[in-house]
């Protein structure tokens, strides 16, 4: 037994205790997306749904508030599919546009011209702290080139608006 104790002491066997200590925190985003106006589809003819006021629709208005300049992009996309609808057996063709329609500072007036577009998404570099309002026009045409009437029922589509940290 003494030999085992002696060998253990020679090898430097010691008892080790360890503890994992968490560090946590909360980060408040300096870029916030809000809905100012909910969109609505108008139905100007049997085969079209549109958010344009002349077609009986309402464009959704998205407000983006930024308190830290040169740190975020706003990305806003018009819909390219329905999130809910009656069963549709034919194709739906989507068109749309995103526009910066108002800003809290005249220094932001170049946002629209400096923005980039990829498919249905438009990206804006938010270079100045403040608020920007975006409107989103969208239209859906049913039946491809043959224009078929939409089936009766409720239709919903989603505008995706987000702040992306640079």
N, C-alpha and C positions, 0 to 999 in steps of 0.2 A: 504494500500500500504506500509506503514511504517512497518507493521508486516511482510510482505513478504521480505522486505529488511533486516530486523533484523534477520529473520530465515536464509536467504541466507548467511549473514555474520557469523552467529553462526555455520553453517555447513561448513564453509571454502570454499565456491564455488569460484574457481578462473579460469581464462582463461589460457589454456595451449597450447603452440605452439610447434610443433615438425618438424624436417626436416630430411629427409633421405639423407645422403651424400655418394655417391659412391666412392669406392676405386678400381682402376683398375691397371693392369700391364700386361706385356707380358713376357712369359718365353720362352727362346730359348732352344730347346732340345740340350743336350750334346751328343746325339746319332742320327746320320743321315743315312738314307738308300738311296743308289743311284743305278741306273742301269748302269753297265759298258758295258755289252754286251746284246743285245736283243736276245732272243732265237728263234729258228726256228725248225719246224718239218721236218725231212726227211721222205721219204716214201719208205723204203727198199723193201717192198713187199705190196701186195694189202690190207692186213689186219693189218698193223702196222704203227704207226706214232711214231717217236723217235727223241730226241734231240741229240743223240750221233753222233759224226762226222763220224764214220765209216758207219752210216746209212744215211748219207747225211744231218744230222741235225746240229744244233748249240746250245750248252748248254747256257742258260742265265747265266750271271755272275753278282752277286749282291755284291756291296761294302758297308760295314758298317764302318762309321767313329765315333769313340768314344773319347771324350775329358775329360771324367770323369770316372776313373777306378772304378770297383766294384759297379757300380750303375745300370747297364742295362744287360738284356739278349737279344740276337738276336734270333728271331724265324723265321725260313725259312721253307716253305712247298712246296713240289712239287705238281703239280695239280692232282686232282682226278676227274675232270669233265671238259668238254669243256665250255668255256664262250660263244662261238658261234660256230655253226657247221650246216651242213645240217641236216635234220630230220633223226634221227637214231632210227630204230625200234628194235634193239637188244642191248645187254649189251656191255659195254666197260670195259675192265680190265686194271687198271692202275698199273704201277710199277715206281719206281724212287728212287733217292738218293740225299742227300744234303751233300756237302763236303766243309770244310774250305780248300781252295787250296793255299792261299798265305796270309801272314801277314806282317805288317810293322816292326815287331820286332821278333827276335828269341824267346823272352820270351813268345810269344803267341803260340808257336809250339804245346802245349798240348791241344789246344782248341778242336780239333776233337775227341781226345781220351776221353776228359772229358764231351763231349756233351751227351745229352739224346734224345731219339727218342720216339715219341708217334704218331702212325699212319704215316701219311705223313709228319709230322712236326718234325724238329730237333731243339733243343734249345741249345744255347751256352752261358755260363756265360762269359761276357766280363770283365775280371778281370784287364786288362791293357789298358791304353789309347793308341789309335792308330787305324790302319785300318786293316780290315780283308776282304778278298774276298772269296765268296762262289760260287761254281758252282752247278747247279741243273740239274740232268739228269732225264728225264721222258720219259715214253713210254706208248702208248695206243694200246691195241689189241682189235679188233672188233669181235663180235660174240661169246664171251665166249670161250668155248672149241672147237667150230666148225669153228673158224676162217673164217669169211665172209669178203669180200672186203668192204672197206670204200666207201660210195657214194662219187662221185666227188664233189668238192666244197672247200670252205675256212674253216679252222679249227683254233680256237684260244683257248688257255688255259692260266690260270694266276698262276704265282708263287707268293705266299704271303710271303713277307719279312717285318718284323717289329722289332722295338726296344721296349722292355717292361721294364719299370722302376722297379727296385727291391724294 
